[in-house]
Amino acid sequence: MFDPNRFITDRLRAIDASGIRRVFDLAAKLKNPINLSIGQPDFDVPQPVKDAAAAAIRKGLNSYTVTQGIAELHATIRGKLRDELPLWRSEDFGLLVTSGVSGGLLLALMTCVGPGDEVLIPDPCFVMYRHLITLAGAKAVHVDTYPDFQLTPERLAPLITPRTKMLMFNSPSNPTGVVSTLDRCRQIAAFCDQHNILLMSDEIYDEFCYEKVERPAGSGVKRCPSPADFSPNVLLLRGYSKTYGMTGWRLGYAAGPKALIEQMTKLQQYSFVCAPSMVQWAGLMAHEQDMTPYIDAYARKRDRVVQALRGTFELTTPGGAFYAFPKVPDRLGLTGAKFVEKAVERGLLIIPGNVFSARDTHFRISYACDEKMLDRGLELLLELAK
Ligand SMILES: Cc1ncc(COP(=O)(O)O)c(C=O)c1O
């Protein structure tokens, strides 16, 4: 008799997707929810980018591309990185166009860590990290960053062992929206250098930056600070999903030490093969778009969220991305998950903090939605906190 369980590896059994699935199940049951749970922008792909993808399809640019990505997109990305990161200008860094940042994360972890290795991840952090680390056979070590959600050398130092191989850094952060300062990025880069740890920087929200931020001298672009501002050895992962609303198009890139990128490219050759061809051509056009109006609109929504929730909820002001991570008020005596259950009963969809964290005290809201829905959601949150 056919028994599918015989064929499922321990590797896959070790991955538990139940937390996030429970949220999706809840969402499916709600008719017309106030949905503050969505992890993608509420704007569509800019028209010129859509046109570029359609034109590429019509021109017959539909075959496999070279694994590392088309030369035209490489030239654009290299130019951008050299413009932004003074230390990278004279570096012969590696570059690989990936199927989203998710593709880059998988390739990077499979390339750089394995059994016996430890990978430091912030707690809370993006759900995918710990599962991909498990898939790679390594061990995720959580760095508790409560209550301000800053990754600091002081918080990292006690967790370093001879097996520590990598730190996964994410600023602006999902789920907290917290942005690391230029000085903090400098400290983290120096710390990783000193301990011979590979610093992987997931910068998928890099353009969603709402504070005036300091940039290193000579940097040509205003955006969130990066540890790559201080080291050419950072493995940088960036994407198009959030900045251009291209989540379903699957485009991103990995840049950093050439020897690592070469190995990641080898693995891409035998797995993803290449990022979707027409999307790579459209990516070229994406680089020409000015997304400032969209980002400014999100900055205003961020202000709305902070203004509404401050005073009722403990909240670290998010400086970027489109998330906030408030704490359930202690006097309610509820876990994050219980609070979310109560919210869902009232038609409000938010995500419990324990999906991202070992703690169950907070919840994530996304303000990537229209203002009316956001206001209804905020009102309901205040009511639930009464
Ligand atoms: C921190 C973080 N990294 C990576 C990703 C994956 O993005 P992509 O669509 O580029 O695979 C997400 C998506 O939510 C994210 O929040």
The ligand as a MOL file (V3000), in Angstrom:
LIG
                    3D

  0  0  0     0  0            999 V3000
M  V30 BEGIN CTAB
M  V30 COUNTS 16 16 0 0 0
M  V30 BEGIN ATOM
M  V30 1 C 12.2810 40.2080 5.8100 0
M  V30 2 C 11.8470 39.5350 4.5570 0
M  V30 3 N 12.7580 38.9410 3.7800 0
M  V30 4 C 12.4190 38.3200 2.6430 0
M  V30 5 C 11.1140 38.2640 2.2150 0
M  V30 6 C 10.7880 37.5220 0.9480 0
M  V30 7 O 10.6420 38.3740 -0.1060 0
M  V30 8 P 10.6130 37.9530 -1.6410 0
M  V30 9 O 9.2380 38.2170 -2.1280 0
M  V30 10 O 11.6300 38.8130 -2.3240 0
M  V30 11 O 10.9850 36.5140 -1.7140 0
M  V30 12 C 10.1160 38.8940 2.9800 0
M  V30 13 C 8.7080 38.8370 2.5750 0
M  V30 14 O 7.7940 39.0910 3.3200 0
M  V30 15 C 10.4970 39.5460 4.1790 0
M  V30 16 O 9.5900 40.1570 4.9670 0
M  V30 END ATOM
M  V30 BEGIN BOND
M  V30 1 1 1 2
M  V30 2 1 2 3
M  V30 3 2 2 15
M  V30 4 2 3 4
M  V30 5 1 4 5
M  V30 6 1 5 6
M  V30 7 2 5 12
M  V30 8 1 6 7
M  V30 9 1 7 8
M  V30 10 2 8 9
M  V30 11 1 8 10
M  V30 12 1 8 11
M  V30 13 1 12 13
M  V30 14 1 12 15
M  V30 15 2 13 14
M  V30 16 1 15 16
M  V30 END BOND
M  V30 END CTAB
M  END
